[in-house]
Amino acid sequence: MHTETRASAVKIYLFFLFISLFAVSGCGLDIDFGGGTGNDDDVEENEVIMGFIKEIPDIDRNSNLIVRASVVNETVACCEDTTSIGNDFYIEGNLDPTAELEILESGNENPPLGTIRVPVFPGATVDIQDISIENGVTNYGYINVDFEGQVDSKNCFSETSKTGSIKVTISSEGSETEVAVNLTSGTNIERDDERNLPCEEIVEGRKIRVHKGELLIGKTVDAEEIEIL
């Protein structure tokens, strides 16, 4: 019995000796008891702009195109991709809060064929479809956005309807971006395995992800799908 007691005491002594040696030597022993550092940002570090070049009748269809993104009023471009008419492009970088796309013909880059300026929410993926340029005028079919944020307020039109509106705040690098999100009869609201939930299931203060929201004028989005996180 005394032998077992002494053995237990020795084990306890060795454990605390081991801890104290690391503390004295500054070896950076990190014991995690379930806490976290915490991060108030809602979003990923980078943003994505992607799209489809449908038609540019002013140049040869086989020409290579450069799609370049830059922050407005800055001379250095963030990033770019090479594509062609009838193909997609994909650009990733620190693009928020505003970005300007220049579409150029490779080897003949000055002036650009056309430009597009769209709001890019922090951490969002922006999908610009059916881009066409003629005589310097740029048009596109629609813009879809995918982003995460926190619900500040909501206005459900009825207790059983999916229609209504919510205000979403995206926090990133100490700043906040407010987005108005419209819920229509075609909006699918889901949480875990539950789908087609009513607007009332969206709780203020909860984080959500808007999938395939169509960007309207300004910072307003018609949501096709909302995932409650």
Backbone hydrogen bonds in HBPLUS format (Angstrom, degrees):
<---DONOR---> <-ACCEPTOR-->    atom                        ^
c    i                          cat <-CA-CA->   ^        H-A-AA   ^      H-
h    n   atom  resd res      DA  || num        DHA   H-A  angle D-A-AA Bond
n    s   type  num  typ     dist DA aas  dist angle  dist       angle   num
A0005-THR N   A0001-MET O   3.16 MM   4  6.45 156.0  2.22 146.9 153.5     1
A0006-ARG N   A0002-HIS O   2.96 MM   4  6.15 159.7  2.00 147.6 152.8     2
A0007-ALA N   A0003-THR O   2.99 MM   4  6.20 151.6  2.07 144.4 152.5     3
A0008-SER N   A0004-GLU O   2.99 MM   4  6.23 154.5  2.06 146.6 152.7     4
A0009-ALA N   A0005-THR O   3.02 MM   4  6.26 155.2  2.08 146.5 153.4     5
A0010-VAL N   A0006-ARG O   2.96 MM   4  6.19 152.2  2.04 145.2 152.5     6
A0011-LYS N   A0007-ALA O   3.06 MM   4  6.32 157.0  2.11 146.5 151.9     7
A0012-ILE N   A0008-SER O   3.07 MM   4  6.34 160.1  2.11 149.8 154.4     8
A0013-TYR N   A0009-ALA O   2.94 MM   4  6.13 160.4  1.98 147.6 153.4     9
A0014-LEU N   A0010-VAL O   2.90 MM   4  6.13 160.2  1.94 152.5 157.3    10
A0015-PHE N   A0011-LYS O   3.00 MM   4  6.20 153.5  2.07 146.1 153.1    11
A0016-PHE N   A0012-ILE O   3.15 MM   4  6.45 167.3  2.17 155.9 156.9    12
A0017-LEU N   A0013-TYR O   2.95 MM   4  6.09 147.4  2.05 144.7 154.9    13
A0018-PHE N   A0014-LEU O   2.90 MM   4  6.05 153.3  1.97 146.4 152.6    14
A0019-ILE N   A0015-PHE O   3.09 MM   4  6.44 156.8  2.14 147.9 153.6    15
A0020-SER N   A0016-PHE O   2.98 MM   4  6.08 163.4  2.01 145.0 149.7    16
A0021-LEU N   A0017-LEU O   3.01 MM   4  6.15 151.7  2.09 146.4 153.4    17
A0022-PHE N   A0018-PHE O   3.33 MM   4  6.61 157.8  2.39 145.1 149.6    18
A0023-ALA N   A0019-ILE O   3.07 MM   4  6.35 155.8  2.13 148.6 155.8    19
A0024-VAL N   A0020-SER O   2.94 MM   4  6.10 158.7  1.99 150.3 155.2    20
A0025-SER N   A0021-LEU O   3.02 MM   4  6.09 160.8  2.05 146.9 152.2    21
A0026-GLY N   A0022-PHE O   3.05 MM   4  6.01 122.1  2.40 137.0 149.2    22
A0027-CYS N   A0022-PHE O   3.27 MM   5  5.45 159.3  2.32 148.3 152.5    23
A0042-ASP N   A0171-SER O   2.99 MM 129  5.44 162.0  2.03 142.0 145.7    24
A0047-GLU N   A0093-GLY O   2.77 MM  46  5.53 177.1  1.78 152.5 151.9    25
A0093-GLY N   A0047-GLU O   2.99 MM  46  5.53 159.1  2.04 154.0 160.8    26
A0048-VAL N   A0124-ALA O   3.02 MM  76  6.44 162.2  2.05 154.2 157.7    27
A0126-VAL N   A0048-VAL O   2.76 MM  78  6.04 166.7  1.77 152.1 155.8    28
A0049-ILE N   A0091-ILE O   2.84 MM  42  5.20 160.0  1.88 150.1 157.0    29
A0091-ILE N   A0049-ILE O   2.84 MM  42  5.20 154.0  1.91 148.8 157.4    30
A0050-MET N   A0126-VAL O   2.78 MM  76  6.13 165.9  1.80 169.5 174.5    31
A0128-ILE N   A0050-MET O   2.81 MM  78  6.23 164.9  1.83 150.6 149.6    32
A0051-GLY N   A0089-PHE O   3.18 MM  38  5.52 150.3  2.27 141.5 141.8    33
A0089-PHE N   A0051-GLY O   2.97 MM  38  5.52 143.1  2.11 143.6 148.1    34
A0052-PHE N   A0128-ILE O   3.03 MM  76  6.63 138.9  2.20 156.7 165.4    35
A0131-ILE N   A0052-PHE O   2.92 MM  79  6.09 173.7  1.92 168.7 167.1    36
A0053-ILE N   A0087-ASN O   3.03 MM  34  5.79 170.5  2.04 162.0 158.9    37
A0086-GLY N   A0053-ILE O   2.76 MM  33  5.52 154.8  1.82 149.3 158.0    38
A0054-LYS N   A0131-ILE O   2.72 MM  77  5.27 146.4  1.83 138.2 149.7    39
A0055-GLU N   A0131-ILE O   3.30 MM  76  6.81 156.5  2.36 142.6 147.6    40
A0133-ILE N   A0055-GLU O   2.99 MM  78  6.56 148.3  2.09 151.9 161.9    41
A0059-ILE N   A0056-ILE O   3.44 MM   3  6.29 178.0  2.44 125.3 125.8    42
A0063-SER N   A0060-ASP O   3.07 MM   3  5.47 166.4  2.09 117.4 120.3    43
A0106-SER N   A0064-ASN O   2.88 MM  42  5.44 167.5  1.90 146.1 148.4    44
A0065-LEU N   A0083-THR O   2.76 MM  18  5.15 174.6  1.76 146.2 144.5    45
A0083-THR N   A0065-LEU O   2.86 MM  18  5.15 160.9  1.90 141.5 148.0    46
A0066-ILE N   A0104-LEU O   2.85 MM  38  5.11 161.6  1.88 142.9 148.5    47
A0104-LEU N   A0066-ILE O   2.85 MM  38  5.11 167.8  1.86 152.4 156.7    48
A0067-VAL N   A0081-ASP O   2.88 MM  14  5.38 170.3  1.89 163.7 166.8    49
A0081-ASP N   A0067-VAL O   2.93 MM  14  5.38 146.5  2.05 142.0 152.8    50
A0068-ARG N   A0102-GLU O   2.89 MM  34  5.17 166.4  1.91 153.7 157.0    51
A0102-GLU N   A0068-ARG O   2.81 MM  34  5.17 160.8  1.85 151.5 158.2    52
A0069-ALA N   A0079-CYS O   2.87 MM  10  5.62 176.0  1.87 174.5 175.6    53
A0078-CYS N   A0069-ALA O   2.80 MM   9  5.73 139.8  1.96 139.6 153.0    54
A0079-CYS N   A0069-ALA O   3.42 MM  10  5.62 157.4  2.47 141.5 147.3    55
A0070-SER N   A0100-GLU O   3.13 MM  30  5.51 150.7  2.22 141.4 150.2    56
A0100-GLU N   A0070-SER O   2.92 MM  30  5.51 160.4  1.95 160.2 166.7    57
A0074-GLU N   A0071-VAL O   3.05 MM   3  5.65 142.5  2.20 145.8 143.2    58
A0087-ASN N   A0084-SER O   3.12 MM   3  5.59 133.0  2.35 144.1 139.7    59
A0095-LEU N   A0093-GLY O   3.07 MM   2  5.60 118.3  2.47 109.6  93.2    60
A0120-VAL N   A0097-PRO O   3.34 MM  23  5.56 166.0  2.36 139.1 140.6    61
A0101-LEU N   A0116-ILE O   2.71 MM  15  4.99 172.0  1.72 159.1 158.8    62
A0116-ILE N   A0101-LEU O   2.89 MM  15  4.99 147.4  2.00 135.9 144.6    63
A0103-ILE N   A0114-GLY O   2.90 MM  11  5.41 168.3  1.92 165.8 164.5    64
A0113-LEU N   A0103-ILE O   2.75 MM  10  5.62 135.6  1.95 149.8 164.1    65
A0108-ASN N   A0105-GLU O   2.87 MM   3  5.30 158.2  1.92 135.2 139.2    66
A0124-ALA N   A0121-PHE O   3.02 MM   3  5.32 158.7  2.07 139.9 137.4    67
A0125-THR N   A0146-ASP O   2.96 MM  21  5.13 152.0  2.04 142.0 151.1    68
A0146-ASP N   A0125-THR O   2.97 MM  21  5.13 139.3  2.14 139.5 150.7    69
A0127-ASP N   A0144-ASN O   2.78 MM  17  5.04 168.2  1.80 158.0 160.1    70
A0144-ASN N   A0127-ASP O   2.91 MM  17  5.04 160.2  1.95 144.1 146.4    71
A0129-GLN N   A0142-TYR O   3.04 MM  13  5.67 174.7  2.04 172.5 173.9    72
A0141-GLY N   A0129-GLN O   2.88 MM  12  5.63 148.8  1.98 146.1 153.0    73
A0132-SER N   A0139-ASN O   2.86 MM   7  5.31 163.6  1.89 146.3 149.7    74
A0139-ASN N   A0132-SER O   2.82 MM   7  5.31 167.5  1.84 164.4 167.7    75
A0134-GLU N   A0137-VAL O   3.02 MM   3  5.32 156.2  2.08 143.9 148.1    76
A0137-VAL N   A0134-GLU O   3.03 MM   3  5.32 163.8  2.06 113.3 117.4    77
A0215-LEU N   A0143-ILE O   2.77 MM  72  5.49 161.6  1.80 154.9 161.3    78
A0145-VAL N   A0213-GLY O   2.69 MM  68  5.10 150.0  1.77 142.9 153.4    79
A0213-GLY N   A0145-VAL O   2.88 MM  68  5.10 159.6  1.92 161.0 154.1    80
A0147-PHE N   A0210-VAL O   3.14 MM  63  5.47 145.9  2.26 140.4 150.3    81
A0210-VAL N   A0147-PHE O   2.81 MM  63  5.47 158.1  1.86 169.9 173.1    82
A0149-GLY N   A0208-ILE O   3.11 MM  59  5.76 155.1  2.17 155.7 160.5    83
A0208-ILE N   A0149-GLY O   2.89 MM  59  5.76 160.8  1.92 166.1 172.3    84
A0150-GLN N   A0169-THR O   2.91 MM  19  5.25 169.2  1.92 145.0 145.6    85
A0169-THR N   A0150-GLN O   2.84 MM  19  5.25 163.2  1.87 151.4 153.7    86
A0151-VAL N   A0206-ARG O   2.98 MM  55  5.64 169.0  1.99 152.1 153.8    87
A0205-GLY N   A0151-VAL O   2.71 MM  54  5.15 161.3  1.74 143.5 150.3    88
A0152-ASP N   A0167-LYS O   2.77 MM  15  5.48 169.8  1.78 162.1 165.1    89
A0167-LYS N   A0153-SER O   2.93 MM  14  5.31 160.0  1.97 141.5 145.5    90
A0155-ASN N   A0165-SER O   2.73 MM  10  5.22 145.0  1.85 166.1 169.0    91
A0165-SER N   A0155-ASN O   3.04 MM  10  5.22 145.1  2.17 125.0 135.9    92
A0157-PHE N   A0163-THR O   3.28 MM   6  5.97 170.0  2.29 131.1 134.2    93
A0199-CYS N   A0161-SER O   3.15 MM  38  6.34 177.4  2.15 140.0 140.3    94
A0164-GLY N   A0183-LEU O   3.05 MM  19  4.93 149.6  2.15 132.7 126.8    95
A0183-LEU N   A0164-GLY O   2.79 MM  19  4.93 172.4  1.79 141.0 139.3    96
A0166-ILE N   A0181-VAL O   2.89 MM  15  5.28 156.8  1.94 150.4 158.2    97
A0181-VAL N   A0166-ILE O   2.88 MM  15  5.28 176.8  1.88 170.5 169.4    98
A0168-VAL N   A0179-VAL O   2.90 MM  11  5.20 176.0  1.90 159.4 160.4    99
A0179-VAL N   A0168-VAL O   2.80 MM  11  5.20 162.4  1.83 157.1 163.1   100
A0170-ILE N   A0177-THR O   2.78 MM   7  5.04 164.0  1.81 147.5 152.9   101
A0177-THR N   A0170-ILE O   2.87 MM   7  5.04 152.1  1.95 138.7 148.0   102
A0172-SER N   A0175-SER O   2.90 MM   3  5.43 166.1  1.92 156.5 160.5   103
A0175-SER N   A0172-SER O   2.98 MM   3  5.43 165.4  2.00 119.8 124.4   104
A0180-ALA N   A0219-LYS O   3.01 MM  39  6.37 163.5  2.04 164.1 163.2   105
A0221-VAL N   A0180-ALA O   2.86 MM  41  6.27 156.4  1.91 162.1 169.8   106
A0182-ASN N   A0221-VAL O   2.73 MM  39  6.07 168.5  1.74 166.1 170.2   107
A0223-ALA N   A0182-ASN O   3.01 MM  41  5.99 166.8  2.03 160.4 163.2   108
A0187-THR N   A0184-THR O   3.07 MM   3  5.26 166.3  2.09 109.9 114.2   109
A0188-ASN N   A0224-GLU O   3.00 MM  36  6.31 163.1  2.03 136.9 138.9   110
A0226-ILE N   A0188-ASN O   2.84 MM  38  6.24 160.0  1.87 158.9 163.0   111
A0197-LEU N   A0189-ILE O   2.90 MM   8  5.15 176.9  1.90 145.3 145.2   112
A0190-GLU N   A0226-ILE O   2.90 MM  36  6.33 164.0  1.93 167.9 173.1   113
A0228-ILE N   A0190-GLU O   2.85 MM  38  6.19 168.6  1.86 167.7 171.5   114
A0191-ARG N   A0194-GLU O   2.93 MM   3  5.21 149.9  2.02 138.5 147.9   115
A0194-GLU N   A0191-ARG O   2.84 MM   3  5.21 156.7  1.90 142.5 139.6   116
A0201-GLU N   A0198-PRO O   3.11 MM   3  5.86 164.0  2.14 120.5 125.0   117
A0202-ILE N   A0199-CYS O   3.00 MM   3  5.79 168.0  2.02 124.8 128.8   118
A0206-ARG N   A0203-VAL O   3.09 MM   3  5.60 157.5  2.15 137.6 138.7   119
A0229-LEU N   A0207-LYS O   2.97 MM  22  5.51 153.9  2.04 142.7 148.5   120
A0209-ARG N   A0227-GLU O   2.85 MM  18  5.08 149.9  1.94 144.5 153.9   121
A0227-GLU N   A0209-ARG O   2.85 MM  18  5.08 169.0  1.86 152.3 155.9   122
A0211-HIS N   A0225-GLU O   2.77 MM  14  5.05 168.3  1.79 153.0 155.9   123
A0225-GLU N   A0211-HIS O   3.27 MM  14  5.05 136.7  2.47 157.0 154.2   124
A0214-GLU N   A0222-ASP O   2.83 MM   8  5.08 147.8  1.93 150.9 144.6   125
A0222-ASP N   A0214-GLU O   2.95 MM   8  5.08 160.9  1.99 142.9 145.8   126
A0216-LEU N   A0220-THR O   2.80 MM   4  5.35 175.0  1.80 161.4 159.8   127
